[in-house]
Amino acid sequence: MNPIIRFSNVTKRFGALTVLRNFDFEVQQGEKVTLIGPSGSGKSTVLRILMTLEPFQEGTLTLAGMPYHEEGGHGPFKAREKHLRQIRTHVGMVFQSFNLFPHMTVLRNVIEAPVRVLGLARTEAECRGVDLLKMVGLADKKDHYPSQLSGGQQQRVAIARALAMRPRVLLFDEPTSALDPQLVGEVLGVIRDLAHEHDLTMLLVTHEMRFAREVSDRVCFFDKGQIVEQGEPERIFSSPEQPRTREFLASVLG
């Protein structure tokens, strides 16, 4: 089976700092994979590269068979903008900060990209948007503005917005880290339902270890730009093989 995501010998540098070094990583269609590890280990960089927010210097990356570098491409991505836009239609991302447009209603936040990027008719986009807001429990807030919502509600809108593009891959970059503790559960509940009920490929970066154990098909422990250890959640959390993994889990699980 061909993986939907394939990193091969990818190296990413920020100036003199190498964040990913000869990085190899594959994700299968429909797989739910969680990346754990200390801050600065390269986890979020993997997501940002996939979303075309960060270029990489060496190696190859493909999404659903589409290479991120093109023959004859140019600029930091070595690809034409048209090609990058095509890749972006297959990937959705939910960030730490909700990044909603403050001057737009909840519904308009959700439908703006499908209308402008996919060319979806506004009536069809609105029907899709309302259905997604129902799915995240916020249909009654469709005419509200982000400032009228709690942080948890804003993050649920951000999830609906990412899903509105019907991506094949959904990325979550520490989606609860900016939330008050009492609001974390409502966002994790939405992500949990997505993981269990939909055939989406999901890649998550989170510090919520119990949640990672519950929703993941595979957990990858990152350190210094490399995957030190990976496997089924039960094995990684119950009997990790690598000393560095054991040390990290002991520090975060107490």
N, C-alpha and C positions, 0 to 999 in steps of 0.2 A: 504494500500500500504506500502510495506517495504521500509524504507529509504535507500538510497545508502550509506550515512554516518550516523553513530550513536555513539556519545560519551555518556557514561553512568557513572556518578559519577567519572569522571576522575580528578585526582589530579596530578599536575606537580609541582615539587619543584626544585629549583636551590640552593642547600645547605639549608640554613635556610629560604630562600625566597620562599614562596608559590605563584606561578604565576597563576595556575588554581586550584580551590578548589571545589570538588564535582560537576564538570562541566557536565551538560547535554545539548546535542545539536544534532539535527537531520537535515539532508538535503535530500530532495527527488530527484529522478532521473530527470535531466533536469532543476532543479531549479537554479536560479542565486541569490546568497546570498552575500551581502556585510557586512563586519564587520567594524564598525567605533568606534572611541573612542580615548582617550588620549594615548600618547606614554607610553609604559610600562604596558598597561592594559591587555596584554595577547593575543592580536589578532594574531600577527605573530607566537606566540608559537603554536596556534591551527594548523596553516598551516604546521609548521615544524614537528609537531607530525604526521600529516597525511602523510607527505612525508618520514617518518621514519628517519628524521634528529635529532629528540629528543625523547628519551624514556620518558615514564610517570611512576609514582610510584604506583598509585592505580586506580581502576576502569577498565572499558572495552571499547574497541573501535573496531568497525567493518566497513569495506569498502566492499560494495557489498556482504555482508554476511561473509567476511573473517575476522577472529579475528586477531588483532595485537599481541596478546599474545597466544602462543601455549601451549598445553598440553606437558609437558616435555621440553619446550623451555629453553634457557639459555641466559646469557649475559644481558645487560641492557634492551633489548627489550623483554626478556623472549620468544624468538623465534629463530628458525634456520635462517641462512642467506638465504637459498633457499626459505623459506617462505616469508621473507621480500622482496626478489627480485621479487617474484610473485606479491606481493602487489604493488610494485613500477611500474610494467607494466601498472597498471590501473590509475596511478596518474602522472600528469605533473605539473611542477611548474615554474613560471616566477618570478625571483628574482628582487630585487631593482637594484643590480649591474648585468650586463648582463651575466657575467661568460662564455663568449665565449672563445674557444681555440684560442689564438692569432696566432698559427702557422698553423692553418687550414683555408682553404677557407670557404666562407659562406656556400656553398653547403655541404662541408664535415662536417662542424659543425652540419648541420641539419640531415645528414644521419648517422653519426657515431654511435649513440645509436641504431637505428633500425637494423643496420648491426651487431653490436657487441652483443647487448642484446637480440634482437628478432630473430637474425639469418636470417634477410631478405637478399635476393640476392642483390648485389650492384646495378645492373641495375634497379631492382624494386624500391630500396630505392632512387636512383637518380630520377626516374620518380616521386615518391611521393614527394621528396624534392623540385623539380622544381615546381610542382603544388602548394605546400605550399608557396614557395617564391612568386609565382604569386599572391596568395591570400593576402599576406601582402605587395604586391607592390614592390617586390625586385628581380624579376627574372633576371633583367639585372645586378644585383650585385653578381651573384652566384659564379663567379671566383675571386671576391675581397677578401681581408683579413679584419678582424675586424678593424684594425688600419686605413683602408681607408674609414670607414663609420662614419657617425655622430652617436651621442648617440641614437637618435630616431631610426635610421636604425638598430643599433645593437640590440636594444630592440625588434624590429620587427622580426629580425632573431631569437632571443631567443624565441619568441612566436611560430614561425614556428618550431623551434627545439622541443619545448614541444609538439606540435601537431603531430610531426612526429611519436611519439610512439603510436598514436591513443588512448590517455587516456580516461577513462570514466569520470574522474574528473580533472579539470584544476584549479590550484591555482595561484593567483596573489598576490604577497607580495609587495605592494606599487610600482607598476611597473613604475611609472613616477617620483618617488621622486629624482632620480639621474639625471634627465634630465633638460636642460635649458628650461625655460618657453615656448619658441617658438617651442620646439620640442614635448611638451606634447600632443598637439592635434593629431599628426599623430599616436601616439601609442594608445591613447584613441579611435581613429577612428577604428583601427583594432579590439580592444577588443569589441567595440560597435557592429561591424559587426558580430563578433563571437557570441555574446550574442543573437542577433536578428535572425540570420540565421542558427544556428546549435543547435542540441539537446544535447549539452554538459552540464554537471553539472559544474557550476563555483562558486568558492568561492574567493572573492576579499577582500583584505585589502587595503584601500585607504583613502587619505585625500581629494580627489577630490569629494566634497559633491554633486555638481550638476550632475556630472557623475554618482555617486552612485544612485542618485534619478532617473536618466534616464534609467539605464540598469538593475536594480535589481528587482527581484520578492519580495524580503524580505530584510530588513535592520535590523541589530542587533547592538545595542549600548552596547559596552563593558566598564566595569570599574572594576578594581581590580579583574580581573580573573573571572568575572561573567557577564552574559548577563542581563543588567538592564532593557532593554526594546527592543522589537522587533515587527515588523509588516510591512505592505505594506509601500513603500517609501513615498507615499503621506501623510499618516497619521503621520509617524515618523517625517518628515520634516515640516509638516504644523501644527500639533497639538500633539506634544509629551506629554505623560501623566506624566512622571517622572521628578521631578525637576532637577536631575543630567543630564538627557538628554537635557532638555531645556537650562541649563547652558552651556553645551558643545557646542551645536549647535549655541547658541548666540555668543560664543567666536570664532568659526571658520567661521561662515557666516557673522559676523559683523552685 
